[in-house]
């Protein structure tokens, strides 16, 4: 048992570390999966893993750890593994509290799009009466997040298998010139957005002068004129004037590194480090152009997923580039079928609870919806006399609708939800619950079936959510209509690259990725016209003069201010340059155009910008927050500030004497009270002495 837990600790701590030469350990947690619980007598869950071209599936392994409910009769319960839609392994549960399955993988286990799809299905038993087991809450099995894939790394066919279409899946870094232009910032932003769409986490952005030697797989953006002599030698194709270029440089070199082996010492597994030399691949994707016009064409192509996904070579010369994803509201932004939001047709059969799940975002619509009609159209097997059947709709885990099934076998159910019921990101579940007539339970496990028609079922936004003040709840869909300009202070440009990537990703994180903002320096903005004509997303320094051009901003970030708790009037936040904070606020501009302003304080400006851009995209708990303050340690504060707010105070409007009084008034008043008391005691003692002398 000690050996077992030592191994688990090792897997958890070194979830992506090397394990023997040529192998890597990738835990489910490292892929973003936490413990996954499968409920019910007959339940199922699925995992999808993107496999890079440098992985050799023959010799790779799946190691699955799972924890069954303590109430289950393990000798009569089973777990089944289905890989790439084919049965792979079945077993009866054993007696241990934590159980393990090890399964060899092969190339046949990969789908055509290079995903490893693992389905886990269970058949659990608690009592001898299956009908009593149907809704027993003790029916569960937990797939542990330290389950892992042991993947064989292979350089074989590296030069043939890796190309532009699949190289994004393995990259986690973007490199830009040390003195970036607006074109460079735009290229970083679109590259960042493209990487994040591959579900890559922890994307790092580097100035070229600060690129660590250990980073060998990255995207390098920059005009051809910014490439060093070594980089020019690596790029074998030279773009001409007006041409953009994607070029994937591939090489293999020997590197020396330390790896960790697990060695058994006196009956326990302990990690032992050793030094090894191995052949390691290096990939650099260059995004460049012969001149600014060509470079801009390369950046435009970077925003076109169809181009990227169909480029199977090592380079792509771009003579013309355009994005043609623009669609009107009527085409599919106010009414979305379940298929459009990723729903697939699931044929459900059995008894008890049969569920299908779907996800949608407010930004999938062209505007923040005030009300959403949810309509399900489905077919199911007709109920016999005495059978009981129900169709339930759950939104974000809450039951919002329930109706009885009948003998027709046809379902057409709808419900309209208001803005308090749906969030920025939503989970929708459709559940069929079927109980056969009493006495036929054991013979009816496959008698009931149902299927939701994902083409005809839909979500429809009834009317837009319109308020007098914008809030983060309405971001990013507030920027869906009209043209958006991303404005940046020139001196802060190099620090804003990663935050711009988060913004570009969020503006296009919906079923219609069609928001292509313009990039400008704040010094080139015409306050009279531009701030009225465009939606504005501004990343500014605290002293940028453009901040004075936003009279409707909730807070003047270029002034010292203090925020108070409205309940107890205690200071919650005070602006300070000693702490690195990102500050964001959203509001309507001069022509009711959407405006988002971010600025940063302290030494770690890039981290502060990034923290602010990430905080405003999260599932916020309030509908009305329009000011967000976040620091580099992931602490976040949300405020609702308007012109009549009493919890905002500008410190720099007060004189030095007033600020002194605000800071020390309690002490001064206490001192005055003490002086009054002492004076009273002094006078009283004098009076007493006078009375004593008079009496004498």
N, C-alpha and C positions, 0 to 999 in steps of 0.2 A: 504493500500500500504506500510506503514511503517513496518507493521508486516511481510509482504512478503519479503522485502529487508533485514530485520533483520534475517529472517530465512535463506535467501540465503547466507548472510555473515557467519552465523554460520556453514552452511554446507560446505562452502569453506574453512574455517579456521580449522574446526574439521572434515576433510573428512574421517578420519579413527578412530575417537574417539568413545568411548562407548556412547550409547544413550539409557539409561534405562538398567536395569539389564538384561543380556542375549541377547542384541542386539548390533550390530556394524553397523556404517554407513560407506560405502565404495563408495566414489564418482567415477565417470568415470575418473576424472583427476588422482586419486590415482592409477588407473589401467593403466595409461599411455595414456589416450585418451584426446585430446584437443577438442575444439568445432569442430563438424563434420558438414559440409555443404552438403546438398542433393540438387543437381541441376536438373532442367528440369521439364517438365510437369508430367512425371511419373518417379520418381527417387527412389533409395533405398540405404541403407547402413546397415552394419552388425557390431555387437559387440560380442566379445567372452570373457566370464569371467570364469576363472578356480575356481571351488567351492571346498573348502576343506572338508574333511570328518566330521569336527566338526560343519558344518552348517546344520541346520534343515530347509529344504526348505518350509515345511508347516508352514505358519505364516510369512515367509519373504515377502518383498515387493520390487517392482520396482517403483521408483519415477522418472519420465522423465520430464525434462523441455526443451521446444523448442521455438524458435523464428522464426515465418514465415516472409517472405518478406512483406514490407509495401504495395507493389503494388498488392498483391494477393486479389482476391475476396474471402474472408474467408467463406462466406456463401455457396460457391460452390467449396470449397477445402476440402480435406480429408487426414487424417493420419491413417495408419494401422500398427499394431504391430503383428509380427509373432514370436512366441517363440518356439524353438525346432522344427522348420519347420511346426508349426501348427498355424492357425489364433487364436489370443488371444484378440484383441481389435481393434475397428475402431471407429472413431469419426469425426464429422464435425468441422472444425476449429472455434474457438470462437473469440471474438473481441479484447482480450487482446494482448499486444505486446509480453509478455512472458506467455506461457501457460504451463499447468501441467497435467500430466496423472499419476495416482496412480493405480498400478495393483498388486493384490495378486498373489504370486507364490506358486507352489506346487512341490512335488517330480517328478511329471510327466513332469515338464519343463526341467529337466536335461537330457542331452544326456548320452549314455552309458559310455562315457569316462569322465563324470562328468564336462562337460562344460555347461554353460548357454549361449545359442545362441539367441541373440535378433536381429531381422531384423525390420527395420523401412522403410515402403514404403509410398510414397506420390502420390496424384493425385491433381495437383494444377491448378487453373484457374485464368487468368487475364482479358480476354475479353470474349465476347460471341462467338468469332470465334476461335475454337480450332486450326485451321490451322495456324492462326497468332501467337498463343501462343507457337508453337513448339520451336523456337529458341530465345525466349524473355529472355534476361539476367536477368530479374527481377524474374525469376522463381527459387526460392530457399527457403529452410527451414533449419534452423541451430539448431542442437541438442547441448545443452549446456553442458559444461564439469562438471558443478556442479549437473547434474543429478546423482542419487545415487541408490545403493542397500541397503536396510535395512535388514540385515541378522540376523537370529535368531541363536545365539550360543547354542550348545547343547552338553552336555557331555554324553548323552544317547548313548549307544553302542560304546563309545569311545574305549574301549579295543578290540572290535571286528572289528570296521570299519577302524581303522588306522593301516597301515602296512608299510613295507619298500617301496613298489612300489609307494605309494601315499604320503609318509611323506615328500618328498622333497619340495612339493608345498607350504608348510607353513613355511619353515625354512629360516631365513635370517642371520644366524650367524654361524661361524665356530670357534672352539676352538682348540688350539694346545698347547703342553707342552711349558713351559717357556724357555727351552733350546732345541730347535727343532733340530732334525737330518735331513739329506737329505730325508729320508723316510717320515718324518712328513711334510716337505715342499711339497713334491710330492703329499701327500694325501690331503693337503690343496688346492693345485692347481686344482686337479681333482674334489674335492668336490665343489670348487668355480665354476668351469666350469659347473658342473652338475646343480647347483642351478641357474646359469644364463640362462641355457637352458629352465628353467621353467618360464622365463621372470621375475624372482625375481629381484627387484631393491634394491639398497642400501645394498648390502651384506657386513656384517661387520666381520672382522677377529680379534680374541682376543687371546692374551696370556692367559693361564689358570689363572694366578695370577691376571689378570686384568678383569676377567669376571664379569660384573655387576650382582647383585642378581635379577634384574628385567628380565634378559634374561632367559627364561624357555624352549625355543624351539630351539635347535641348534644341530650341528654335532660336535662330539668330536673325534678327530683323535689322534692316538698314540699307540705305542706298549703296549702290556699287562703289561709290567713292569713299565710303566709310570702312570698307573691308581692308584688312591688313594684307601684306604681301603673302603671308602664309595662307590666309583665307582665299585670296585670289587664286592661289595654286590649287586649293581644294575644289573651287568651283570651276569645273571644266567647260562650262558653257557661258559665254559672255553675252549678256543682253545688249541690244542696240538701243539707240534713242527711241523712247516711246514704248519700249518693251518691258513687261514685268517678268519676273523669273521666280519659280520655285525650284530649288536644287537640293537634293538629298545627298549629302556626302556620307559615305560609309567606309569604315576602315576597321581593322582588327590589330590590336597591339597587346603586348605582354605587360601585365600589371602585377605588382606584388601587394598582397593584402593579408590580413589576419582573418581566420575563420574559426568558428566554434564547433567543436565536436562534443558529443555526450559520451563520456567514458564511465564505465561501471567501476566504482571504487568501494570495496567493502560492502557490496550489496546495494549501493546507492549510485544513481546517475548524477554526475557532476559535469559542468561545462569546462572544457579545456581548450585554450586558444593555441593556434599554431599558425605559422607563416606559410603562405603558399603563393606560387606564381601561376597565373592562368591567362589564357587568351581571352581578352574582353573586347566586345564590339563597341564602336563609337559611331553615333549617328548625330549629325547636325543638319537640320533643315534650314536652308537659307531662304529668306523671303526678301527679295531685293528688286531692283530695276535699273535700267540703263540711265535713267534720269528721274526727276520727280514725277513726270507724267507716267512713265513705266512703273515706277514704284507704287503709285496710286492705283494703277490697274492690278498689280499683284495684291494689294490690300483689299480691293474690291472683290477679287476672286476668292480671297481668304474668307469672306463672308458668305460665299456661295457653297453650301454643303454638297450640291450636286456635282460641282466641279471637283471638289476635294475627294469625294468618295469614288470618283470614277477615274482618277489619275493613277494608273498602275505602273508608271515608269519612275525613273529617278529624277527627272526634271520636266518642267512645264514652262514653255515660253508663252507669254500672254500678250497678244497684240490688241485685243479688245476685251473688255470686261464690263458686265453689267449685272445687276441683281433684278430679277423679274418676279419677285415674290409678292409684290403689292396686290392686295385684294380688297375689295370693298366690304363694307359691313354686311351687306345683303348676301355676299357669297358664303361666308361661314364665320362671322364674328359675333353675331347675336344669337344664332341657333347652332348648337354643336351636337352632332350625333355622338353616341357613346364610342363608336369606332374611331372618330376623330381624336378623342382624348385618350386613345390607347386601349379601348375595350376590345376584347376578343370573344368570340362565341364559345361558351363553355356548355357542353352537354352534361347536365347534372342528373344523377340517378341515385336512388336509394330512399331511405326514410330519415326522419329527424330533420336536422338543419342542413340545408344545401345553399351555399353562398357564392356570389360573384362580387368582386370588388373593382372599383374604378376610382381614378384620381382626377381632379380638375383644379384649376387655379382661377382666381378672378381675372388675371391677366390674359387668360385664354379668350375672354370676350374683348370687344373693342373698347369697353368702358367698364367701370366698376358697377356691377349690377345691384340694383336696389332689391329686386325680387327675381327669383329664378324658378321657372317651372321645370320640374323633374318628371319626365314621362317614361314609363317602362312599357314596352310591348313585347309579349312573350307567348310561347306555346308550352303547354304542359299536358301530361296524360290526364284524361278526364277522371274525376273522383267517382268512386262507387258509393252507393248508399251506405252510410255509416262511417265512411272515411272522413278524416278531418284534415283540412289543408289551409294554409295561410300564406300570404305574400307580405313580407315586411320590408320597409325601406329604412336604412340607418344612414345618418349623416354625422360624420366625425364621432362615431361610437354611440350616438343617441338615436333611439327609435322615434321616427317622425311620422310613420304611416304604417297601417296594418289593415288588411282586408282578407275576407274569406275567399278561398278558391271554390269552384263549383264544377259541375259536370260538363261545362262547355269546352274546357281545355284551351280557352283563349283569355289572355290577360291584356288589359289596356288600363293602366293605373297611372295617376298623376297626382302630384302635390306641389304647391307653390310655397317656397321658403322665403323669409324676409332677411334683411341684411344682418340681423342679430344672430341668425342661425348658421350662416355660412361665413367662412374665414378666408384669409388670403389663399391658403392651401387647404384642400378639402379631400376627404375620403368618403366615397359613397359606396354603400353595400346593398345588394339586392338579395333577399333571403326567401327561399321557399321552405316551408316547414310542413312535413307530411306525416300523418299518423294513420295507419290503416285501421280498418275495423277491428275491434277487440277480438283476439283469438287467432288472427291471421298474421300477426307481427313477424313471426319467424319465417314465414313463407313469402314475405313481401319486400325483401330488401332491394329488388331490382324492378319492382312493379311501377314505381313512380319515376317520372323523368320530366325535366323542364329545360328550356333554353331561352335566354333573353336574345331578342333580335337587336343586335348592336347597331345595325344600319337604320332601323326605324325608331329606336329609342333615342331620346335626345334631352339636352338641357337648353332652355331658352331664357335669355335675359329679357324680362318684361319692360323695364325702364331703367335708365341710369340713376346711380346714386349721386345726387347733386347736393352740395353743401356750400355754405358761404365761405368756409375755410377748407383748404386741402389738408389731408392727413396722410401719414405713411400707409394707412390702410388702402389708400387709392394709388399707391405706387407699386408697379410702374405704369399701370394702364392709363394714368392721367397723361402720359406722354405718347399715347398711341396715335392720336390724331395730330395733324400738322407736322412741321419740320422741327427737329430738336437740334440745338447747338450745344456742344460740350465746350465750355469755356474754362481756361486754366491760366493761372498766374505764371508768367514766363519763368520767374525765378524758382517756382515750385514745381515746374513741369516734370523734372526727373523723379520727383517723389510721388507723383500722382499716377504713374503708369499702371500699377496693379489695381488701384481703386477704379481707374477707368475700365479695366478689364471686367471687374465685378459689375459695373454699371452697364456696359455693353451686353454682358451675358444676361442680366436681369431684364433689360429692355427687350430681349429676343428670346426669353425663356417661356415661350408659349407655342401654340400650335401653328401660329403664323409669324415666323421670324422675319419681320419686314421693317425694322426700325434701324435706319442707317444714318446716325447723326453726323453733323458737320463738326469739325474741330477747329477752334480759333483761340488765339491768345486774348487775354482780357484787355490788353492795351489796344487791340484792333476792333473792339466792340464799339459800335455806335449806340450810346445809351438812348438817344432820341428815337431811333427806329428799330434797332435789333431787339431790344428788350420788350418791344410790343409785337414784333413780327414772329418771333420764334419761341418755342418752348426752350427753357434755359436750364442746363445742369452745369453749375459752376463749381470748380475746385480752386479755391482762392486762398492766398495768404491773408493773414489777419489785417495787414496794413494796405491791402489792395484797394485802390480808389473806387473800383467798381462796386464795392460793398455799400457805398453811399448812394448808389443808384437804385436801391431796392427799398423804397419807402414802406412797402407792405410786409416786409420781413418781420416775423414775430420778435426776433432778437437782433440787435446790432452787434454782430460778433467782433467788430473792430473797436468796441468800447468795453471797458471793464464792467462786468455785471455780476449780480448775485441772484440766485434763485432760492425761493423759500417754499417750505411745505405749507400748503394752505390750511392744514388742520391745526398745526401747533406753532406756525410762524417761525420755525427754526430754519436756518440756512441749510440747503441741501447741496448746492454747488456754487462755487465761486471761481470765476475765470482766473487761471494762473498759467504762466509760461513755464513753470518749473515741472509740471506734469504733462506728459504727452497725451493729449486728448483729441479725439475727432469730434467735430460738432457739425450736425446736419439739421437743416430746417427746410420744410416744404410749404409752399404758399402759392396763391394766385398772383401773377404779375400784373403789369399795368393794363393789359387787355384780356384779363382772365386767362392768360396763358400759364401753363404749369411751370413752376420754377422750383428748383432744388439747389440749395447752396450748401457746400461742404467746405470747412476749413479745418486747420489743424494747428495745435500748439505744442510747445516743448521741443526736445532734441530729436525725437524719433518721428519725424514728420510723415514719412512714407507709411509707417506702421499705423499712425493715427488716422490718416486718410483711409487706409484699408479697413481699419476697425469700424469707422463710421459707415463706409459703403456696404459692409457686410451686415451691420446691425439693422439698417433700415429695410433689408430684404427678408428679415426673419418673420416668423409667425407672431406678430405683435398681439398683445392681450387687450389692446384698447382700440376703439374705432376713431379716436379723436386726437391722437398724439401727433404734433407737428414739429416738435423739437426733440432731437436725440443727441445725447452726449455719451460717448463711449471711450474707454481708455484702451491702451495696448494690452491690458490684462483681461480683456473680455468683460469688464464691468460695464453696465449700460444703464442709463437713466432716461426715462421718457417723460415729456412734459406737454401739456396743452396750453399754449400761450396765445392770448389775443390782446387786442389793444386795451381792453379794460381789465386785464389780469392784474391782480394785486400781489402776485408772488414773484414779480420781476422788479429788480431795483438796479439802476445804473449808478455805479459808485463814482464814476469820473465826473458826474454833474454837480457834485457837492464840493464845497470849499474844504480846505484842510481843517478848519475849526469844526465844521459839521461832521466830517469823517472821524475826527478825534472824539467828538461827543457821542457818535453812534457806537464807537468801539468801547468807550470807557464810561458811558453815562451811568451805568449801575454802580460802578465803583465811586463815581463822583457823588451820586445821590446818597450812597451809604456813608461816605465821608461827611456829607452835610448833616445827615441824621445824627451821626456820632458827635459832631461839633455842637449841634443843638442840644443833645442830651448832656454833654459835658458842661455846656453853658448853663443849662437848667440846674444841674447839680451844684455848680459853682455858686450861682445866685442863691439857691436854696440854702447852701451852707452859710453864706454871708447873712441871710435873713435870720437863720437860727442863732448865729452868734450875736446878732443885734438884739434879738429877743432875750437872750440869756443876760446880756449886759443891762438891758432895761429892767428885767426882773430883779437883778441884783441891786 
